[in-house]
Amino acid sequence: MFSRTTSSPLNIDSLTSDLFASMLPPSHLLLITALTIFLATPCFSQSAVLWRPQEPQRGSTWQEDVSMEVAGMKISVGSGNQAIDGGGYFSFHEIVERKHTGVGRQEARMQESTLQGTLAFLGQTADQMQGGVLLGKKMLGKKEQDAWKFEFKDVKPSQEEQKALDAFAGRTGLLALWPYLYGTQARKKGETWKADTTFLTKGNGKTASPLTIDLNFTFVDVEEKAGSRCARLGVTGFFKIAPSEKNPATITLDVQGDIWREPRDMVDVEMNLQGTLKVSGAKANDPKLPPGTALELSAPFTLKRTVKPVK
């Protein structure tokens, strides 16, 4: 079947095949094998459960490769005739290996981390290129009250390292949150549905955060990806963060793309997304600028993420 509820490491299909092989003559085995393939294929291709509350298998190790590029960034600082326009380019690449050591526990090692970008204003450019401060370091992570926290073992991080650890924890939390959007219902090939956003509300039914998620998923097909039979999903829609007292900006992320999800282990083995990040009404917190100076930003982006098991 395409979707399994067992987390047992035993290969039941293989054990069953071996058992039948020991009892039946080759001709009967061939007939049963053919019937099994014929009957199993329609179930495999028509429906799948894409998410359920389960922890990764203890001791399993996965490598994540994430790359993001922003080309054609447009920035406006100021207002009206006094606004200064600029542009920019940004790219980010990170490879991390995660070993799941228990419920809400993992060990992570940063294998590659680079950030580079260019900003241009008034004919002047400023380039930035750096390697992540977490590169090559082992981090211990634990989830408490639905939030991830990472630290070094027996070593106190510097201020810069702590900032990077907090950012890494935030990315880990977002990645863990994404599959909730698929919902727990079995989805059929060709089906389109709204993202499940019930986690955004409290018991009183009121929105618990200024975040709005309006996404549509489509079960496009069943395809081979990274050596596994995966559900290919199409996604389109937007995320929006409304202004608040602490953050007066409106942030909108339009997104569309494709995802290949392996439903046995509940892993998105590949994700290819593109869209535009827009920020309006943000304050330009620069002492060189007049108080209340606003920042507007539009940044088209592409993002690719792959996940594979480490043998």
Contacts in CASP RR format, 6 or more apart in sequence:
PFRMAT RR
TARGET T0000
AUTHOR 0000-0000-0000
METHOD contacts of the structure
MODEL  1
MFSRTTSSPLNIDSLTSDLFASMLPPSHLLLITALTIFLATPCFSQSAVL
WRPQEPQRGSTWQEDVSMEVAGMKISVGSGNQAIDGGGYFSFHEIVERKH
TGVGRQEARMQESTLQGTLAFLGQTADQMQGGVLLGKKMLGKKEQDAWKF
EFKDVKPSQEEQKALDAFAGRTGLLALWPYLYGTQARKKGETWKADTTFL
TKGNGKTASPLTIDLNFTFVDVEEKAGSRCARLGVTGFFKIAPSEKNPAT
ITLDVQGDIWREPRDMVDVEMNLQGTLKVSGAKANDPKLPPGTALELSAP
FTLKRTVKPVK
1 40 0 8 1.000
1 43 0 8 1.000
1 44 0 8 1.000
2 43 0 8 1.000
2 44 0 8 1.000
2 45 0 8 1.000
2 47 0 8 1.000
2 48 0 8 1.000
2 222 0 8 1.000
2 229 0 8 1.000
2 231 0 8 1.000
2 263 0 8 1.000
3 47 0 8 1.000
3 48 0 8 1.000
3 49 0 8 1.000
3 186 0 8 1.000
3 263 0 8 1.000
3 264 0 8 1.000
4 264 0 8 1.000
5 52 0 8 1.000
6 12 0 8 1.000
7 54 0 8 1.000
7 57 0 8 1.000
9 57 0 8 1.000
17 33 0 8 1.000
20 29 0 8 1.000
20 32 0 8 1.000
21 29 0 8 1.000
24 32 0 8 1.000
44 222 0 8 1.000
44 229 0 8 1.000
45 189 0 8 1.000
45 222 0 8 1.000
46 188 0 8 1.000
46 189 0 8 1.000
47 186 0 8 1.000
47 187 0 8 1.000
47 188 0 8 1.000
47 189 0 8 1.000
48 186 0 8 1.000
48 187 0 8 1.000
48 219 0 8 1.000
48 231 0 8 1.000
48 263 0 8 1.000
49 184 0 8 1.000
49 185 0 8 1.000
49 186 0 8 1.000
49 187 0 8 1.000
49 263 0 8 1.000
50 179 0 8 1.000
50 182 0 8 1.000
50 183 0 8 1.000
50 187 0 8 1.000
50 231 0 8 1.000
50 233 0 8 1.000
50 261 0 8 1.000
50 263 0 8 1.000
50 266 0 8 1.000
51 179 0 8 1.000
51 180 0 8 1.000
51 182 0 8 1.000
51 183 0 8 1.000
51 184 0 8 1.000
51 266 0 8 1.000
52 184 0 8 1.000
52 266 0 8 1.000
54 266 0 8 1.000
55 100 0 8 1.000
55 102 0 8 1.000
55 103 0 8 1.000
55 104 0 8 1.000
56 62 0 8 1.000
56 100 0 8 1.000
56 265 0 8 1.000
57 100 0 8 1.000
57 265 0 8 1.000
58 100 0 8 1.000
58 101 0 8 1.000
58 102 0 8 1.000
59 99 0 8 1.000
59 100 0 8 1.000
59 101 0 8 1.000
59 102 0 8 1.000
60 99 0 8 1.000
60 100 0 8 1.000
60 309 0 8 1.000
61 97 0 8 1.000
61 98 0 8 1.000
61 99 0 8 1.000
61 100 0 8 1.000
61 309 0 8 1.000
61 310 0 8 1.000
62 97 0 8 1.000
62 98 0 8 1.000
62 100 0 8 1.000
62 267 0 8 1.000
62 307 0 8 1.000
62 308 0 8 1.000
62 309 0 8 1.000
62 310 0 8 1.000
63 95 0 8 1.000
63 96 0 8 1.000
63 97 0 8 1.000
63 98 0 8 1.000
63 111 0 8 1.000
63 307 0 8 1.000
63 308 0 8 1.000
63 309 0 8 1.000
63 310 0 8 1.000
64 94 0 8 1.000
64 95 0 8 1.000
64 96 0 8 1.000
64 97 0 8 1.000
64 98 0 8 1.000
64 175 0 8 1.000
64 305 0 8 1.000
64 306 0 8 1.000
64 307 0 8 1.000
65 94 0 8 1.000
65 95 0 8 1.000
65 304 0 8 1.000
65 305 0 8 1.000
65 306 0 8 1.000
65 307 0 8 1.000
66 92 0 8 1.000
66 93 0 8 1.000
66 94 0 8 1.000
66 95 0 8 1.000
66 303 0 8 1.000
66 304 0 8 1.000
66 305 0 8 1.000
67 91 0 8 1.000
67 92 0 8 1.000
67 93 0 8 1.000
67 94 0 8 1.000
67 303 0 8 1.000
67 304 0 8 1.000
67 305 0 8 1.000
68 90 0 8 1.000
68 91 0 8 1.000
68 92 0 8 1.000
68 93 0 8 1.000
68 301 0 8 1.000
68 302 0 8 1.000
68 303 0 8 1.000
68 304 0 8 1.000
69 90 0 8 1.000
69 91 0 8 1.000
69 92 0 8 1.000
69 301 0 8 1.000
69 302 0 8 1.000
69 303 0 8 1.000
70 88 0 8 1.000
70 89 0 8 1.000
70 90 0 8 1.000
70 91 0 8 1.000
70 277 0 8 1.000
70 299 0 8 1.000
70 300 0 8 1.000
70 301 0 8 1.000
71 89 0 8 1.000
71 300 0 8 1.000
72 87 0 8 1.000
72 88 0 8 1.000
72 89 0 8 1.000
72 299 0 8 1.000
72 300 0 8 1.000
73 87 0 8 1.000
73 88 0 8 1.000
73 89 0 8 1.000
73 90 0 8 1.000
73 297 0 8 1.000
73 298 0 8 1.000
73 299 0 8 1.000
73 300 0 8 1.000
74 85 0 8 1.000
74 86 0 8 1.000
74 87 0 8 1.000
74 297 0 8 1.000
74 298 0 8 1.000
74 299 0 8 1.000
75 85 0 8 1.000
75 86 0 8 1.000
75 87 0 8 1.000
75 88 0 8 1.000
75 119 0 8 1.000
75 121 0 8 1.000
75 295 0 8 1.000
75 296 0 8 1.000
75 297 0 8 1.000
76 83 0 8 1.000
76 84 0 8 1.000
76 85 0 8 1.000
76 86 0 8 1.000
76 295 0 8 1.000
76 296 0 8 1.000
76 297 0 8 1.000
77 83 0 8 1.000
77 84 0 8 1.000
77 86 0 8 1.000
77 121 0 8 1.000
77 284 0 8 1.000
77 289 0 8 1.000
77 293 0 8 1.000
77 294 0 8 1.000
77 295 0 8 1.000
77 296 0 8 1.000
78 84 0 8 1.000
78 284 0 8 1.000
78 289 0 8 1.000
78 293 0 8 1.000
78 294 0 8 1.000
78 295 0 8 1.000
79 293 0 8 1.000
79 294 0 8 1.000
84 121 0 8 1.000
84 122 0 8 1.000
85 121 0 8 1.000
86 119 0 8 1.000
86 120 0 8 1.000
86 121 0 8 1.000
87 119 0 8 1.000
87 120 0 8 1.000
87 121 0 8 1.000
88 117 0 8 1.000
88 118 0 8 1.000
88 119 0 8 1.000
88 120 0 8 1.000
89 117 0 8 1.000
89 118 0 8 1.000
90 116 0 8 1.000
90 117 0 8 1.000
90 118 0 8 1.000
90 299 0 8 1.000
91 114 0 8 1.000
91 115 0 8 1.000
91 116 0 8 1.000
91 117 0 8 1.000
92 114 0 8 1.000
92 115 0 8 1.000
93 112 0 8 1.000
93 113 0 8 1.000
93 114 0 8 1.000
94 110 0 8 1.000
94 112 0 8 1.000
94 113 0 8 1.000
94 114 0 8 1.000
95 110 0 8 1.000
95 111 0 8 1.000
95 112 0 8 1.000
95 113 0 8 1.000
96 108 0 8 1.000
96 109 0 8 1.000
96 110 0 8 1.000
96 111 0 8 1.000
97 108 0 8 1.000
97 109 0 8 1.000
97 111 0 8 1.000
97 310 0 8 1.000
98 106 0 8 1.000
98 107 0 8 1.000
98 108 0 8 1.000
99 106 0 8 1.000
99 107 0 8 1.000
99 108 0 8 1.000
100 106 0 8 1.000
101 107 0 8 1.000
104 142 0 8 1.000
104 143 0 8 1.000
105 141 0 8 1.000
105 142 0 8 1.000
105 143 0 8 1.000
106 140 0 8 1.000
106 141 0 8 1.000
106 142 0 8 1.000
107 138 0 8 1.000
107 139 0 8 1.000
107 140 0 8 1.000
107 141 0 8 1.000
108 138 0 8 1.000
108 139 0 8 1.000
108 140 0 8 1.000
108 141 0 8 1.000
108 150 0 8 1.000
108 168 0 8 1.000
108 172 0 8 1.000
109 136 0 8 1.000
109 137 0 8 1.000
109 138 0 8 1.000
109 139 0 8 1.000
110 132 0 8 1.000
110 134 0 8 1.000
110 135 0 8 1.000
110 136 0 8 1.000
110 137 0 8 1.000
110 139 0 8 1.000
110 168 0 8 1.000
111 135 0 8 1.000
111 136 0 8 1.000
112 135 0 8 1.000
113 131 0 8 1.000
113 132 0 8 1.000
113 134 0 8 1.000
113 135 0 8 1.000
114 129 0 8 1.000
114 130 0 8 1.000
114 131 0 8 1.000
114 132 0 8 1.000
115 128 0 8 1.000
115 129 0 8 1.000
115 130 0 8 1.000
115 131 0 8 1.000
115 132 0 8 1.000
116 127 0 8 1.000
116 128 0 8 1.000
116 129 0 8 1.000
116 130 0 8 1.000
117 127 0 8 1.000
117 128 0 8 1.000
117 129 0 8 1.000
118 125 0 8 1.000
118 126 0 8 1.000
118 127 0 8 1.000
118 128 0 8 1.000
119 125 0 8 1.000
119 126 0 8 1.000
119 128 0 8 1.000
120 126 0 8 1.000
132 164 0 8 1.000
133 158 0 8 1.000
133 160 0 8 1.000
133 161 0 8 1.000
133 164 0 8 1.000
134 161 0 8 1.000
134 164 0 8 1.000
134 165 0 8 1.000
134 168 0 8 1.000
137 152 0 8 1.000
138 152 0 8 1.000
138 153 0 8 1.000
139 150 0 8 1.000
139 151 0 8 1.000
139 152 0 8 1.000
139 165 0 8 1.000
139 168 0 8 1.000
140 150 0 8 1.000
140 151 0 8 1.000
140 152 0 8 1.000
140 153 0 8 1.000
141 148 0 8 1.000
141 149 0 8 1.000
141 150 0 8 1.000
141 151 0 8 1.000
141 169 0 8 1.000
142 148 0 8 1.000
142 149 0 8 1.000
143 149 0 8 1.000
143 176 0 8 1.000
147 169 0 8 1.000
147 173 0 8 1.000
148 169 0 8 1.000
148 170 0 8 1.000
148 172 0 8 1.000
148 173 0 8 1.000
148 176 0 8 1.000
149 169 0 8 1.000
150 165 0 8 1.000
150 168 0 8 1.000
150 169 0 8 1.000
150 172 0 8 1.000
151 157 0 8 1.000
151 165 0 8 1.000
152 161 0 8 1.000
152 165 0 8 1.000
157 165 0 8 1.000
177 199 0 8 1.000
178 268 0 8 1.000
179 266 0 8 1.000
179 268 0 8 1.000
180 196 0 8 1.000
180 199 0 8 1.000
181 195 0 8 1.000
181 196 0 8 1.000
181 197 0 8 1.000
181 213 0 8 1.000
181 215 0 8 1.000
181 217 0 8 1.000
182 195 0 8 1.000
182 196 0 8 1.000
182 217 0 8 1.000
182 233 0 8 1.000
182 261 0 8 1.000
183 195 0 8 1.000
183 196 0 8 1.000
184 196 0 8 1.000
185 193 0 8 1.000
187 193 0 8 1.000
187 217 0 8 1.000
187 219 0 8 1.000
187 231 0 8 1.000
188 219 0 8 1.000
189 219 0 8 1.000
189 220 0 8 1.000
189 221 0 8 1.000
189 222 0 8 1.000
190 218 0 8 1.000
190 219 0 8 1.000
190 220 0 8 1.000
191 218 0 8 1.000
191 219 0 8 1.000
192 216 0 8 1.000
192 217 0 8 1.000
192 218 0 8 1.000
192 219 0 8 1.000
193 216 0 8 1.000
193 217 0 8 1.000
194 214 0 8 1.000
194 215 0 8 1.000
194 216 0 8 1.000
194 217 0 8 1.000
195 213 0 8 1.000
195 214 0 8 1.000
195 215 0 8 1.000
195 216 0 8 1.000
195 217 0 8 1.000
197 213 0 8 1.000
200 207 0 8 1.000
200 208 0 8 1.000
200 209 0 8 1.000
200 211 0 8 1.000
200 213 0 8 1.000
201 207 0 8 1.000
201 208 0 8 1.000
202 208 0 8 1.000
210 241 0 8 1.000
210 242 0 8 1.000
210 243 0 8 1.000
210 244 0 8 1.000
211 239 0 8 1.000
211 240 0 8 1.000
211 241 0 8 1.000
212 239 0 8 1.000
212 240 0 8 1.000
212 241 0 8 1.000
212 242 0 8 1.000
213 239 0 8 1.000
214 237 0 8 1.000
214 238 0 8 1.000
214 240 0 8 1.000
215 235 0 8 1.000
215 236 0 8 1.000
215 237 0 8 1.000
215 238 0 8 1.000
215 239 0 8 1.000
215 255 0 8 1.000
216 235 0 8 1.000
216 236 0 8 1.000
216 237 0 8 1.000
217 233 0 8 1.000
217 234 0 8 1.000
217 235 0 8 1.000
218 233 0 8 1.000
218 234 0 8 1.000
218 235 0 8 1.000
219 231 0 8 1.000
219 232 0 8 1.000
219 233 0 8 1.000
220 232 0 8 1.000
220 233 0 8 1.000
220 234 0 8 1.000
220 258 0 8 1.000
221 231 0 8 1.000
221 232 0 8 1.000
222 229 0 8 1.000
222 230 0 8 1.000
222 231 0 8 1.000
222 232 0 8 1.000
223 229 0 8 1.000
223 230 0 8 1.000
223 232 0 8 1.000
223 260 0 8 1.000
224 230 0 8 1.000
225 232 0 8 1.000
225 260 0 8 1.000
225 262 0 8 1.000
225 269 0 8 1.000
225 270 0 8 1.000
226 260 0 8 1.000
226 262 0 8 1.000
226 269 0 8 1.000
226 270 0 8 1.000
226 306 0 8 1.000
226 308 0 8 1.000
228 262 0 8 1.000
228 264 0 8 1.000
228 269 0 8 1.000
229 262 0 8 1.000
230 260 0 8 1.000
230 261 0 8 1.000
230 262 0 8 1.000
230 263 0 8 1.000
230 269 0 8 1.000
231 260 0 8 1.000
231 261 0 8 1.000
231 263 0 8 1.000
232 258 0 8 1.000
232 259 0 8 1.000
232 260 0 8 1.000
233 258 0 8 1.000
233 259 0 8 1.000
233 260 0 8 1.000
233 261 0 8 1.000
234 256 0 8 1.000
234 257 0 8 1.000
234 258 0 8 1.000
234 259 0 8 1.000
235 255 0 8 1.000
235 256 0 8 1.000
235 257 0 8 1.000
235 258 0 8 1.000
235 259 0 8 1.000
235 273 0 8 1.000
236 255 0 8 1.000
236 256 0 8 1.000
236 257 0 8 1.000
237 254 0 8 1.000
237 255 0 8 1.000
237 256 0 8 1.000
238 252 0 8 1.000
238 253 0 8 1.000
238 254 0 8 1.000
238 255 0 8 1.000
239 252 0 8 1.000
239 253 0 8 1.000
239 255 0 8 1.000
240 250 0 8 1.000
240 251 0 8 1.000
240 252 0 8 1.000
240 253 0 8 1.000
241 247 0 8 1.000
241 249 0 8 1.000
241 250 0 8 1.000
241 251 0 8 1.000
241 252 0 8 1.000
242 250 0 8 1.000
243 249 0 8 1.000
243 250 0 8 1.000
243 281 0 8 1.000
248 281 0 8 1.000
248 282 0 8 1.000
248 283 0 8 1.000
249 279 0 8 1.000
249 280 0 8 1.000
249 281 0 8 1.000
249 282 0 8 1.000
249 283 0 8 1.000
249 295 0 8 1.000
250 279 0 8 1.000
250 280 0 8 1.000
250 281 0 8 1.000
251 277 0 8 1.000
251 278 0 8 1.000
251 279 0 8 1.000
252 277 0 8 1.000
252 278 0 8 1.000
253 275 0 8 1.000
253 276 0 8 1.000
253 277 0 8 1.000
253 278 0 8 1.000
254 275 0 8 1.000
254 276 0 8 1.000
254 278 0 8 1.000
255 273 0 8 1.000
255 274 0 8 1.000
255 275 0 8 1.000
256 273 0 8 1.000
256 274 0 8 1.000
256 275 0 8 1.000
257 272 0 8 1.000
257 273 0 8 1.000
257 274 0 8 1.000
258 271 0 8 1.000
258 272 0 8 1.000
259 268 0 8 1.000
259 270 0 8 1.000
259 271 0 8 1.000
259 272 0 8 1.000
260 268 0 8 1.000
260 269 0 8 1.000
260 270 0 8 1.000
260 271 0 8 1.000
261 267 0 8 1.000
261 268 0 8 1.000
261 269 0 8 1.000
262 268 0 8 1.000
262 269 0 8 1.000
267 307 0 8 1.000
268 305 0 8 1.000
268 307 0 8 1.000
269 306 0 8 1.000
269 307 0 8 1.000
269 308 0 8 1.000
270 304 0 8 1.000
270 305 0 8 1.000
270 306 0 8 1.000
270 307 0 8 1.000
271 303 0 8 1.000
271 304 0 8 1.000
271 305 0 8 1.000
271 306 0 8 1.000
272 302 0 8 1.000
272 303 0 8 1.000
272 304 0 8 1.000
273 302 0 8 1.000
273 303 0 8 1.000
273 304 0 8 1.000
274 300 0 8 1.000
274 301 0 8 1.000
274 302 0 8 1.000
274 303 0 8 1.000
275 300 0 8 1.000
275 301 0 8 1.000
275 302 0 8 1.000
276 298 0 8 1.000
276 299 0 8 1.000
276 300 0 8 1.000
276 301 0 8 1.000
277 297 0 8 1.000
277 298 0 8 1.000
277 299 0 8 1.000
277 301 0 8 1.000
278 297 0 8 1.000
278 298 0 8 1.000
278 299 0 8 1.000
279 295 0 8 1.000
279 296 0 8 1.000
279 297 0 8 1.000
279 298 0 8 1.000
280 296 0 8 1.000
280 297 0 8 1.000
281 294 0 8 1.000
281 295 0 8 1.000
281 296 0 8 1.000
282 294 0 8 1.000
282 295 0 8 1.000
282 296 0 8 1.000
282 297 0 8 1.000
283 292 0 8 1.000
283 293 0 8 1.000
283 294 0 8 1.000
283 295 0 8 1.000
284 292 0 8 1.000
284 293 0 8 1.000
284 294 0 8 1.000
284 295 0 8 1.000
286 293 0 8 1.000
END
